[in-house]
Amino acid sequence: MSRSSVSLPGDPPGGRRAVAVWSIGVSVYFVAVIFRTSLGVAGLDAADRFHVNASALSTFSILQLLVYAGMQIPVGLLVDSLGTKKVLSIGAVLFTAGQLGFAFSPSYGTALASRALLGCGDAMTFISVLRLGTRWFPVRRGPLVAQLAGLVGMAGNLVSTLVLARLLHGIGWTPAFAGSALAGVVVLVLVLCFLKDHPEGYEPAPFPHRGAAYVRKQIAASWREPGTRLGLWVHFTTQFPAMVFLLLWGLPFLVQAQGLSRATAGELLTLVVLSNMVIGLVYGQIVARHHAARLPLALGTVGATAVVWAATLVYPAEHAPMWLLVVLCAVLGACGPASMLGFDFARPANPPERQGTASGITNMGGFVASMTTLFAVGVLLDATGDDYSVAFSCVFVLQAIGVSQILRLRGRAARRERERLVASRVETVHVPA
């Protein structure tokens, strides 16, 4: 029997009902990503609107990601204790309020506060969607379900790139951002009316203790697992190059450093998103069938990203050729799917009652790396007079740190996972047919 066909005791059945409920949850994540990445197509407009330089502009995204990363463990604990529906509802209220506030912000300070509020709500979405998947689908479907969630998120990025960018330049700042906030209201209604935390008969075991001791226990137990830490470093090392490119610095780099028009630069950003969606499906299918492919895929993505970035930055001409920029954007599309592999290390390392906490720890990785890189790029651009080759060199430093940690943890994580797999198979054998 192949590994992909193994079912574990208590596995949810999946099916159409699961797809319908999961689709409601993932629609919230879809809208959150639209709001999160909206600044990526509005970076130059924001700089003009609020009269700020590169460092101040990067502060928008840094603050948003700082809030997002800082919320990951608390959100994981909330999901484990309150359930998906309540956390997604709170998240939708917060990120909708943040997007609406950003639309009407009269000053740089109020705009910063709005992005922080948006980041707080955004932080509550992805972990909730991952938890929803584990509650409604069999374990063997986990890698594919997670990659599909990431794919839907990238579809939200595509909406920012194609739709919101056109609205911004067609109807103006306030109508574009305020109009997009209506999507948050729609998904909030869907969650309140139709979302269920789990199928009938698959209620999680109650947790009797909710105090500080419970919080410390959840965090400590998750962190002790090598798979959780390996997942964090895989997420850290793979996600941030594309996140930084799409969230803020890609459009200025392509327009200012590479001499492209906004329209052409937008098409290249769209290519990153489309590449992500295609590669996400491929990675999900590969890992669902060959679990051992997780680490080679992650390290291969890091290596390919480093090579193409280096080739672009040191190209011996004023501008890199279009074919190289196309290759760069296509390769950056693999970063998102590769970061999802981090959850495929953390998920089997933790029991169901710790899935939210473990996912929160893992999800911090890429956003801490993205936040660090966004800040470093902004500072280096101001210090070097907009020299993007120097500014983007910080990407390689973070990649080197991440790869060293992945190599350090991979052996221990693999041993622990084999032990858990053997135990689960023994348990499956003893379950009556």
JOSULZI-V490155 format. One record per helix or strand of 3 or more residues. SS is the DSSP state (alpha for helix, beta for strand). FROM is the first residue (numbers start at 1). LEN is the number of residues. Records with the same first field share a line. If there is no record, write none. Layout:
# JOSULZI-V490155
SS=FROM-LEN ; FROM-LEN
This chain:
# JOSULZI-V490155
alpha=3-3 ; 16-26 ; 43-8 ; 54-29 ; 84-21 ; 108-15 ; 126-11 ; 139-33 ; 173-8 ; 182-13 ; 212-13 ; 226-32 ; 262-28 ; 293-21 ; 322-25 ; 352-33 ; 388-4 ; 394-36
